[in-house]
Amino acid sequence: MPAPTTSASFMATIVSLCKRRGFIYQASEIYGGMGNTYDYGPLGVELKRRVKDAWWRSVVTARADVVGLDSAILQHPKTWETSGHVVNFTDPLVDCKTCKARFRADKLEEVQCPQKPSRTPLENKCELTAPRAFNLMFKTHVGAAEDSAAVAYLRPETAQGIFLNFKNVLESSRLKPPFGIAQLGKSFRNEITPGNFVFRTREFEQAEMEFFVPPGEDERWFEYWVTERFRWYTELGIRPEKLRLFPHAKEKLAHYSKGTTDIEYEYPFGWGELEGIANRTDFDLKAHSEASGVKLEYFEPETKVHYIPYVIEPAGGVDRMALTFLIDSYAEEEVEGEPRVVLRLHPRLAPITVGVFPLVKKDGLPEKAHELEAELRELGLATFYDEKAAIGRRYRRQDEIGTPWCVTVDGDTLQQGTVTVRERDSMQQTKVGVKELGAHLLHAQRHWKRG
Amino acid sequence: MPAPTTSASFMATIVSLCKRRGFIYQASEIYGGMGNTYDYGPLGVELKRRVKDAWWRSVVTARADVVGLDSAILQHPKTWETSGHVVNFTDPLVDCKTCKARFRADKLEEVQCPQKPSRTPLENKCELTAPRAFNLMFKTHVGAAEDSAAVAYLRPETAQGIFLNFKNVLESSRLKPPFGIAQLGKSFRNEITPGNFVFRTREFEQAEMEFFVPPGEDERWFEYWVTERFRWYTELGIRPEKLRLFPHAKEKLAHYSKGTTDIEYEYPFGWGELEGIANRTDFDLKAHSEASGVKLEYFEPETKVHYIPYVIEPAGGVDRMALTFLIDSYAEEEVEGEPRVVLRLHPRLAPITVGVFPLVKKDGLPEKAHELEAELRELGLATFYDEKAAIGRRYRRQDEIGTPWCVTVDGDTLQQGTVTVRERDSMQQTKVGVKELGAHLLHAQRHWKRG
């Protein structure tokens, strides 16, 4: 069941499926589009909700040692001076004097340009300026004055909102290290060369957690979270052979990091970061303590010791997660001489859990199917009613969007109280009693494993 | 069980509770705060999640005629020209030449100023300029150039993202009017006089739905959605006597509206809009069709008629909803001579559903309580384990954050397999078998009614 062979055609296939079935649309499309900005359609928003819910459950609610937070996108500008973003969060840019375009100096080989730019301008017609630092934060003004006093930035990461609230959370909870604060929310980076669909966009949703530990326990917890986060992806159906760990070289670490390991996925366009786990040390809490004069530390009552915790940060992107689940679950097959496209999404992630079909549009079957659909929905299952086209075609439409089960109501339903349950991956059909249907599906959902 | 008597002290009480227990903090507090911007703490983020989930379930997943969407905050600037926001979304501002402050010309009576401003400057020392229109949209620049070509706005409402995708959703679904598209997401308004805690903030989360109907059916659907949305609030426990409908006068309607009715709540600071239901007519789809050249209309195959649907929009704010649930559920009582603070939150909204306590910290009770907590969590209930302080004090701590049930593990648990379930509002205690505990709590949660 291979996907299309070339990477460009595979991505084009995914983009096309996303638009056609309502997962992801180009934003502002009717106005010619907004560069590298995307809107999630009816199925995409449900996929994203489920990815976020699964993350929140795994990282926050299933644990006693992690709590959630939802901090504002606009924070005091001092936040970004202290964090180092005002000075360090830049890309080196060059202008081409010939074609007037602007490029990242460190990514010239990736640039698509009518006259391919190069550092050796004599080879072609491009003449490049020296690189200049360009800050990636979006800037705006708050209040009625458009002067520098009112400058604000759209946050480039959710993490800083967690550090700013370290003391608030400590004081309003009874947590003590090791403990974590997790957050889901939008961040913004004014990327010059975004790309690859929703892999890198200017506006994106982060899933970040800062796990505060006593200094000295940081390396152990770093390993713990690398393992834990890797497990999360495979548990939700990502093929392990498409994942790898990529530890950053010491000399390439961000200014705040003692060690970073990426969980990488093999995308059609090559290996790319799916999530990064960083040992941020005490860099951020220390910097904000010094800049604000507010001590961001933990007081250990037993030993009477004050200390600034170290921080382990698993940081992923929800859009990238959603894209990865889509890509990894996509397959094309031939079934009885006909092509079949199927998304082998984990049932916990699939936008629709159960398709409900009357075999034919008469004999009371539509009424019975509607009734059944309402019952399944009441159980918390996401349902979709469909009575159009032949039954095989209805199956295919659900396969393509990853619906794990389809339930068909037929004559037997009225006479013997059974329905046909058809499973997406094996395409096997089973007769199930109407009374057992809800429990059957909930059980199947709970115990699903990728084949 | 009245709340504090003066409105200022009531709001101060709510703000203080929110900070102390971790519902809502002032944003960037360690840097002196960011004006009228707030961060949600561990309990606040759970309350907000539950409010959003309840809204989504009611408006989207429980219905077959509404789908979701999640559009970007940054859309093409033409969006806001066409919607009328660039020209019309302004407040009239005046400067005081004496004290250099800036005020809304239409809200001068609300201004707090050392020298109270007035339209009759001779009465005091303020001298005001003539009013000027000040646009409420936050402006930024996308890409490397800071010129006008790259101007972008942070969306002031999520609704436009829905209108832009009308055709996309129609083509990737099989919906036909009447149908709705719903969205949850952040919007931004550069308010000059925000206030009243999270009632009006510059950054806020909207819960908007655009319901597309054939022209002529709009007034019927308008009434339907006013009733439906009113019902939602009372079903989630808001006291009906604190709610009222406020139909806007025809001459005060927004430029796009044929009729608007607010659902108002009686806040400590007076009646205020909780949600607005507007008949936006075909204004937006028509305007975007004309500006983009893309026809945003529905083709009715049976009658072969093309038409632009009318739009009914129920639009609420999630922060305002959360604040309203907090305020409305807050009560102070005297119980056996001791004060008790209680949030009578609906169990579906309470951040924690069950507190689990060992009666004492020995005899194997903590182990048993932890075991029970894990089982309840497995059922999807939000739990909190507490073994500190006397049992009465542990009840009070849960009352104050709205936890509907507390389960105490004692000697009987080990010997007879029963626990004590204590209900928040009545404070009644019941012995329940450990084996029935999960089902007992799920049933109680399902059938809860505000007393």
Boltz contact constraints between the chains, C-beta under 6 A:
constraints:
  - contact:
      token1: [A, 21]
      token2: [B, 172]
      max_distance: 6.0
  - contact:
      token1: [A, 22]
      token2: [B, 172]
      max_distance: 6.0
  - contact:
      token1: [A, 22]
      token2: [B, 173]
      max_distance: 6.0
  - contact:
      token1: [A, 25]
      token2: [B, 168]
      max_distance: 6.0
  - contact:
      token1: [A, 27]
      token2: [B, 72]
      max_distance: 6.0
  - contact:
      token1: [A, 27]
      token2: [B, 75]
      max_distance: 6.0
  - contact:
      token1: [A, 28]
      token2: [B, 75]
      max_distance: 6.0
  - contact:
      token1: [A, 28]
      token2: [B, 76]
      max_distance: 6.0
  - contact:
      token1: [A, 28]
      token2: [B, 164]
      max_distance: 6.0
  - contact:
      token1: [A, 30]
      token2: [B, 164]
      max_distance: 6.0
  - contact:
      token1: [A, 30]
      token2: [B, 292]
      max_distance: 6.0
  - contact:
      token1: [A, 30]
      token2: [B, 294]
      max_distance: 6.0
  - contact:
      token1: [A, 31]
      token2: [B, 76]
      max_distance: 6.0
  - contact:
      token1: [A, 31]
      token2: [B, 78]
      max_distance: 6.0
  - contact:
      token1: [A, 31]
      token2: [B, 292]
      max_distance: 6.0
  - contact:
      token1: [A, 34]
      token2: [B, 75]
      max_distance: 6.0
  - contact:
      token1: [A, 34]
      token2: [B, 76]
      max_distance: 6.0
  - contact:
      token1: [A, 37]
      token2: [B, 72]
      max_distance: 6.0
  - contact:
      token1: [A, 37]
      token2: [B, 74]
      max_distance: 6.0
  - contact:
      token1: [A, 39]
      token2: [B, 71]
      max_distance: 6.0
  - contact:
      token1: [A, 39]
      token2: [B, 72]
      max_distance: 6.0
  - contact:
      token1: [A, 39]
      token2: [B, 165]
      max_distance: 6.0
  - contact:
      token1: [A, 40]
      token2: [B, 70]
      max_distance: 6.0
  - contact:
      token1: [A, 41]
      token2: [B, 172]
      max_distance: 6.0
  - contact:
      token1: [A, 42]
      token2: [B, 67]
      max_distance: 6.0
  - contact:
      token1: [A, 42]
      token2: [B, 68]
      max_distance: 6.0
  - contact:
      token1: [A, 42]
      token2: [B, 173]
      max_distance: 6.0
  - contact:
      token1: [A, 45]
      token2: [B, 68]
      max_distance: 6.0
  - contact:
      token1: [A, 45]
      token2: [B, 69]
      max_distance: 6.0
  - contact:
      token1: [A, 45]
      token2: [B, 70]
      max_distance: 6.0
  - contact:
      token1: [A, 67]
      token2: [B, 42]
      max_distance: 6.0
  - contact:
      token1: [A, 68]
      token2: [B, 42]
      max_distance: 6.0
  - contact:
      token1: [A, 68]
      token2: [B, 45]
      max_distance: 6.0
  - contact:
      token1: [A, 69]
      token2: [B, 45]
      max_distance: 6.0
  - contact:
      token1: [A, 70]
      token2: [B, 40]
      max_distance: 6.0
  - contact:
      token1: [A, 70]
      token2: [B, 45]
      max_distance: 6.0
  - contact:
      token1: [A, 71]
      token2: [B, 39]
      max_distance: 6.0
  - contact:
      token1: [A, 72]
      token2: [B, 27]
      max_distance: 6.0
  - contact:
      token1: [A, 72]
      token2: [B, 37]
      max_distance: 6.0
  - contact:
      token1: [A, 72]
      token2: [B, 39]
      max_distance: 6.0
  - contact:
      token1: [A, 72]
      token2: [B, 203]
      max_distance: 6.0
  - contact:
      token1: [A, 73]
      token2: [B, 203]
      max_distance: 6.0
  - contact:
      token1: [A, 74]
      token2: [B, 37]
      max_distance: 6.0
  - contact:
      token1: [A, 74]
      token2: [B, 203]
      max_distance: 6.0
  - contact:
      token1: [A, 75]
      token2: [B, 27]
      max_distance: 6.0
  - contact:
      token1: [A, 75]
      token2: [B, 28]
      max_distance: 6.0
  - contact:
      token1: [A, 75]
      token2: [B, 34]
      max_distance: 6.0
  - contact:
      token1: [A, 76]
      token2: [B, 28]
      max_distance: 6.0
  - contact:
      token1: [A, 76]
      token2: [B, 31]
      max_distance: 6.0
  - contact:
      token1: [A, 76]
      token2: [B, 34]
      max_distance: 6.0
  - contact:
      token1: [A, 78]
      token2: [B, 31]
      max_distance: 6.0
  - contact:
      token1: [A, 93]
      token2: [B, 144]
      max_distance: 6.0
  - contact:
      token1: [A, 102]
      token2: [B, 144]
      max_distance: 6.0
  - contact:
      token1: [A, 134]
      token2: [B, 144]
      max_distance: 6.0
  - contact:
      token1: [A, 138]
      token2: [B, 140]
      max_distance: 6.0
  - contact:
      token1: [A, 140]
      token2: [B, 138]
      max_distance: 6.0
  - contact:
      token1: [A, 140]
      token2: [B, 140]
      max_distance: 6.0
  - contact:
      token1: [A, 144]
      token2: [B, 93]
      max_distance: 6.0
  - contact:
      token1: [A, 144]
      token2: [B, 102]
      max_distance: 6.0
  - contact:
      token1: [A, 144]
      token2: [B, 134]
      max_distance: 6.0
  - contact:
      token1: [A, 144]
      token2: [B, 192]
      max_distance: 6.0
  - contact:
      token1: [A, 164]
      token2: [B, 30]
      max_distance: 6.0
  - contact:
      token1: [A, 165]
      token2: [B, 39]
      max_distance: 6.0
  - contact:
      token1: [A, 168]
      token2: [B, 25]
      max_distance: 6.0
  - contact:
      token1: [A, 172]
      token2: [B, 21]
      max_distance: 6.0
  - contact:
      token1: [A, 172]
      token2: [B, 22]
      max_distance: 6.0
  - contact:
      token1: [A, 172]
      token2: [B, 41]
      max_distance: 6.0
  - contact:
      token1: [A, 173]
      token2: [B, 22]
      max_distance: 6.0
  - contact:
      token1: [A, 173]
      token2: [B, 42]
      max_distance: 6.0
  - contact:
      token1: [A, 192]
      token2: [B, 144]
      max_distance: 6.0
  - contact:
      token1: [A, 203]
      token2: [B, 72]
      max_distance: 6.0
  - contact:
      token1: [A, 203]
      token2: [B, 73]
      max_distance: 6.0
  - contact:
      token1: [A, 203]
      token2: [B, 74]
      max_distance: 6.0
  - contact:
      token1: [A, 292]
      token2: [B, 30]
      max_distance: 6.0
  - contact:
      token1: [A, 292]
      token2: [B, 31]
      max_distance: 6.0
  - contact:
      token1: [A, 294]
      token2: [B, 30]
      max_distance: 6.0
